[in-house]
Amino acid sequence: MSRARPLYYILMILALVTMGYAALHDQQGLLTGATLILALASWSLGGVFRWTALIAYPIAFLGALILPHAHPTLDKLVGALLTLGGVGWITLREQGARSEIAWQRNIIDALRVGSERLNEARDAEGIIRAGVGILSQLKVAPNLAFVAYRQGTPMILAATGAFESQIEKAIQPSDNDSRSVQADHWVAEEALMLLKRDDRRRYLVTPVYGRASNHLGVLILTRPDERDFDDEEKSVVASFGRLLGAQLGQWHAIRDLRDANELTLRSLGAALERRDDETGGHTQRVVNTSMRLARRLGWDEEQVKALRWGAYLHDLGKIAIPDAILHKPGPLDIDERRIIQTHTSVGYDILQDLHFLPAETLDLVRYHHERWDGTGYPTGLRGQNIPETARVFSIVDVYDALTNARPYKPAWTRERALQEIRAQSGKQFDPQYVEAFLRMVADQDDAKLVV
């Protein structure tokens, strides 16, 4: 379109010149033809140009009538009215078509950008903010709000326009109304009352449902003018509500599955440790400490999750170790040690069918007894060939084992255990992670002294 604009300007100029010539010589047919050319060129340019023909034609026609040699007749007047009416009708129709095309393009652009933002959102709040942003770009209404329930109380979680000042505010029934607010019409009424009357002359309320008709919230749109929401706008908002509901529903389903996985793994770890630790607590201690160390190292939450799950499951393979060996009060002989060392590979093999577990979790289970100097088991990995989760966790696991009693040894003092961890830097453990662990423990001690 931009390359053709000069041509349209030239056509407009030629059409205007021709109209002037036709008016001077009282050639109504030529005037009508030039008007049509002017209309086509001006429509293509858009903006204020599209009205050029409607203004120029009456001027040219009236100019022709006042010339000395003009002979106004009824057929000329009727023809002029028909020409003006036809050009006006087509101009208004073309204006409506352009507005419709612009509206459709705006919808497509908003949904394209919005879908990317929805996919990038990491939590429900992010999805809701992105969703309200899409509706705002559609310019359906200046005031938007998404209301959802938190612990049974409706709250505005995201908003634009006049609703923005109400974000994170609970919506309570007015006048001590005892009727439930767990219904869209009451929620909408109370939310609308938060705005001035001039900001809510027209409003639209659209419920948002997730999978299995799970009610997730309600969208509220208001206008300060008297223009009603038309059927197309209602359809677009309803369609968007379904899109937002599907995205939120998917997130809730993933969250519920993740929570179920987390609870299952935590329970499994707690049950397993009872075979190896009569006092209990080892699993939760190493989980908490290893997570703190990982975050101190700057790991992202996906890495921390993989580490946490591995910590829950690190001794899963001990389920296959006979109690006589697992609870032997004295030192293990060579054969017994070989048997107990199989627990890392056994645990890894058991977990192969749990496809939701990340590779870093499986690495921790299999390799947390590898040593930095290559003398560990089960495969004798050396240095940075040992996966990160296993390198971090091995320090925490050994420290907890040293500072707590076992059937074969009493608990070490904290100072003695830290000396052993430091002594094994570059031998059993990654030196970089040892330093981070020792600094973390020292910082915790400083914090306790301050308190």
C-alpha angles and dihedrals in degrees: 000000000000092000091052096050095091089054091053091051090052091049090050092052092047091047092050092049090048091049090053091050092048092050093050092051096037093239102156095179092054089045091054093047092049089049091055091050090049091050093051093049094045093047089055091053092049125190116073090340092076090073094052096098093049090054100038098048098057090046092051093044094049089045090055091051095056095051114110094242095046119124109195112202136177093251090053091051093047091047091050092050091048091048093047092045093048094048090045093050093047090046092053091045091049089048090053092048091051091049090050092049091048090049092050092046090049090052092050093047093046093048092046094051092037094052089055091051091047091053091048093051112109100198144017093270090054092050091050093048091049091048094052088047090057092052090048091055090051088061092216090141135353096227118059134167136176113206121194136164125261113188089338096310120111114233135176102244099176133010149157134209118005091356094061094087089057097058113132091011119130117237111226128185111263125237092021089292108187095200117110119267089204089103129085098232094054092043091050093048093051092045092050091052088063089070130070114259091247090059095053107042089130125021141177126204121198124178119222119218131185129201119324089018091291107171109234104168146294136272117221122193125182137184130203092216133069096249110122122225106259126221094261093053091047090050093050093049091047091050091049090049088057091049092050091046092051091050093047091044091053091049092050090049091051091047092050091049091047091049090049091050091048093050092046094050093045092050092046092051092048092049093048095050090061088073092055105027117040093188092052127208099097095109096049092045095053091043093054096042096046091049091053091049093048092051089047087056090054099251117164120243094260090058090045090052092051089050092048093051091047090051090054091052104031095112097037091118091064087079085081095050116100115246091235089066099033093053099033107141096210136048119303121244121231096270093046091049090051090053095049091048089063091071092087094056093040091053091048091051093049091054097051093095094053095090095180091068113100120235091249090062093052090046091056093050093049102038108031090108095053115114131224090236093053098251096111132097157296096014106002096242115182135214118324091357084082108089115256096241090055093047093052096042096048091064093051093043094052093044091053092046091051096048095048129063121257130186089258099043144020122245116280122226116260092246093051091049092051090050089053092049089050092047091053094053107124091011109060099359141046105262093218093055092044090058091049091049094049091048090050092053091046091050090051090052091050090050091052091051091052091050 
